[in-house]
Amino acid sequence: MGAKLLIKAKGKCTTDHISMANPWLKYRGHLDNISNNMLIGAVNAFGGATNSVVNQLTGAKGEVPATARAYKAAGIPSVVVGDHNYGEGS
């Protein structure tokens, strides 16, 4: 089975959209908790919502981190597609 699209970020998607700081900084060094923060601020090009993607295995909508974990558990790689200035920031 090929890779699944996790999210296509729409528009501006800086480092703050990819991995927000502030309260999440307390998890520095704890990768599992940091993963719960990944891409939750990115706007999904399919529907315009944040932290909402379609799990292509089940067809259900879910949060980005949970969907990424579902793909990983199934042994399926996932892909993130960025729009302009993806990852720009501090």
Sine and cosine of phi, psi and omega as CSV:
sin_phi,cos_phi,sin_psi,cos_psi,sin_omega,cos_omega
0.00,0.00,0.67,-0.74,-0.03,-1.00
-0.99,0.16,0.08,-1.00,0.02,-1.00
-0.91,0.41,0.51,-0.86,0.04,-1.00
-0.95,-0.31,0.57,-0.82,0.09,-1.00
-0.96,0.28,0.87,-0.49,0.05,-1.00
-0.98,0.17,-0.79,0.61,0.01,-1.00
-0.38,-0.92,0.58,-0.81,0.19,-0.98
-0.94,-0.35,0.95,-0.32,-0.04,-1.00
-0.95,0.32,0.70,-0.71,-0.02,-1.00
-0.97,-0.23,0.76,-0.65,0.09,-1.00
0.94,0.34,-0.49,-0.87,-0.04,-1.00
-0.89,0.46,0.82,-0.58,0.00,-1.00
-0.64,-0.77,1.00,0.09,-0.05,-1.00
-0.99,0.10,-0.02,-1.00,0.03,-1.00
-0.86,0.50,-0.50,0.87,0.03,-1.00
-0.94,0.35,-0.49,0.87,0.07,-1.00
-0.97,0.22,-0.54,0.84,-0.03,-1.00
-0.97,0.26,-0.73,0.69,0.01,-1.00
-0.54,-0.84,0.99,-0.11,-0.06,-1.00
-0.91,0.42,0.55,-0.84,0.00,-1.00
-1.00,-0.03,-0.74,-0.67,-0.01,-1.00
0.79,0.61,-0.91,-0.42,-0.12,-0.99
-0.89,0.47,-0.36,0.93,-0.03,-1.00
-0.97,0.26,-0.28,0.96,-0.01,-1.00
-0.89,0.46,-0.41,0.91,0.02,-1.00
-0.91,0.42,-0.25,0.97,0.00,-1.00
-0.99,-0.10,0.18,0.98,0.02,-1.00
-0.76,0.65,0.75,-0.66,0.02,-1.00
1.00,0.05,-0.11,0.99,0.01,-1.00
-0.93,-0.37,1.00,-0.01,-0.17,-0.99
-0.87,0.49,-0.56,0.83,-0.02,-1.00
-0.91,0.42,-0.68,0.73,0.03,-1.00
-0.94,0.35,-0.61,0.79,0.05,-1.00
-0.89,0.46,-0.60,0.80,0.02,-1.00
-0.89,0.46,-0.47,0.88,0.04,-1.00
-0.92,0.38,-0.23,0.97,-0.06,-1.00
-0.98,-0.20,-0.23,0.97,-0.15,-0.99
-0.93,0.38,0.81,-0.58,0.11,-0.99
0.90,0.45,0.29,0.96,0.01,-1.00
-0.96,0.28,-0.28,0.96,0.04,-1.00
-0.99,-0.15,-0.06,1.00,0.00,-1.00
-0.98,0.22,0.67,-0.74,0.04,-1.00
-0.99,0.12,0.81,-0.58,0.01,-1.00
-0.97,0.24,0.82,-0.57,0.00,-1.00
-0.89,0.45,-0.36,0.93,0.02,-1.00
-0.98,-0.19,1.00,0.06,0.03,-1.00
0.90,-0.44,-0.37,0.93,0.07,-1.00
0.97,0.22,0.16,0.99,-0.01,-1.00
-1.00,-0.06,0.35,-0.94,0.15,-0.99
-0.99,-0.16,0.53,-0.85,0.03,-1.00
0.80,0.60,0.64,0.76,0.04,-1.00
-0.55,-0.83,0.89,-0.45,0.02,-1.00
-0.70,-0.72,0.30,-0.95,0.07,-1.00
-1.00,-0.04,0.82,-0.57,0.10,-0.99
-0.96,0.28,0.92,-0.40,-0.08,-1.00
-0.96,0.28,-0.11,0.99,0.08,-1.00
-1.00,0.05,-0.55,0.83,-0.07,-1.00
-0.92,-0.40,-0.36,0.93,-0.07,-1.00
0.99,0.11,-0.07,1.00,-0.02,-1.00
-1.00,0.05,0.52,-0.85,0.11,-0.99
-0.98,0.20,0.57,-0.83,0.02,-1.00
-0.37,-0.93,0.07,-1.00,0.03,-1.00
-0.96,0.29,0.48,-0.88,-0.05,-1.00
-0.85,0.53,-0.79,0.62,-0.03,-1.00
-0.88,0.48,-0.64,0.77,0.00,-1.00
-0.91,0.40,-0.63,0.78,0.02,-1.00
-0.92,0.38,-0.66,0.75,0.05,-1.00
-0.87,0.49,-0.65,0.76,0.02,-1.00
-0.92,0.39,-0.58,0.81,0.03,-1.00
-0.90,0.44,-0.67,0.74,0.04,-1.00
-0.89,0.45,-0.70,0.71,-0.01,-1.00
-0.88,0.47,-0.69,0.72,0.00,-1.00
-0.88,0.48,-0.52,0.86,0.01,-1.00
-1.00,0.06,-0.01,1.00,0.01,-1.00
0.97,0.25,0.41,0.91,-0.05,-1.00
-0.94,-0.34,0.82,-0.57,0.05,-1.00
-0.94,0.34,0.43,-0.90,0.03,-1.00
-0.81,-0.59,0.35,-0.94,-0.08,-1.00
-0.80,-0.61,0.63,-0.78,0.12,-0.99
-0.91,-0.42,0.76,-0.65,0.03,-1.00
-0.93,-0.37,0.77,-0.64,-0.01,-1.00
-0.97,-0.23,0.38,-0.92,0.06,-1.00
-0.99,-0.16,-0.38,-0.93,-0.03,-1.00
-0.88,0.47,0.53,-0.85,-0.04,-1.00
0.71,0.70,0.61,0.79,0.06,-1.00
-0.88,0.48,0.80,-0.59,0.07,-1.00
0.99,0.12,0.04,1.00,0.00,-1.00
-0.95,0.30,0.66,-0.75,0.04,-1.00
0.54,-0.84,-0.20,-0.98,-0.06,-1.00
-0.99,0.14,0.00,0.00,0.00,0.00
